[in-house]
């Protein structure tokens, strides 16, 4: 039995750019500012053309959130919609063209381009509505169907749109002109915004953690100091602030602050004048 790989395993496929996929990361959406940052070329076999790992890990930035202790990564394009779009590009491409399938990643969108044609009596409106499956490459479509990768009911575009809607993402746009087919996914937020949001979230979390740690450390230190003062005053009620500062390892101002706190809490009280008097431990 033939596999998907058999359909694209010839030397011709390996040597023809039209059988490849180009991946590119661009720094802007405006034509005059388009500058490619990184790119990769995915060569045949056909069974590897639509693999998403490289695209989703190297080119797309996921938004990080948490459910309990579990980290959740949300891509700007839903995986199911992206998978369906890549399969469509591979199955319906006009391979007589020497132009590779191209996937361009921007800060606010992802474009999938391939050379292809709609059936003669079809328009984009036909694609977006209910229609039967009429693949440009019936043999390749049949191979993918037998491998369990696609259906044969013409629901590819419907699945892409519904996948985006289910994830709360904008609906993708489709365009077909002069033998070129474009699928464009628009992000809910740009990848730069996602990065900044993630950084701010991490920064705020770090600040809160630091603040809580400092607060707890201060509370524990205060508790230990007050316990020491109470213990020393119970054993020697006439100890001075200077003596307490020496044995507790803090300043006299620190002793004064802690004694004031203990007096307010009713733990200790002063009997007699500052000179000649003494401390009484109430609690």
Secondary structure, 3 states (H helix, E strand, C coil): CCCHHHHHCCHHHHHCHHHCEEEEEECCCCHHHCCEEEEEEECCCHHHCCCCHHHHHHHCCCEEEEECCEEEEECCCCHHHHHHHHHHHHHHCCCCCCCCEEEEECCCEEEEEEECCCCCCCCHHHHHCCCCCCCCCHHHHHHHHHCCCCCCCCCHHHHHHHHHHHCCCCCCEEEEECCEEEEEEECCCCHHHHHHHHHHHHHHHHHHHHHHHHHHHHHHHHHHHHHHHHHHHHHCCCCCHHHHHHHHCCCHHHHHHHHHHHHHCCCEEEECCCCCCEEEECC
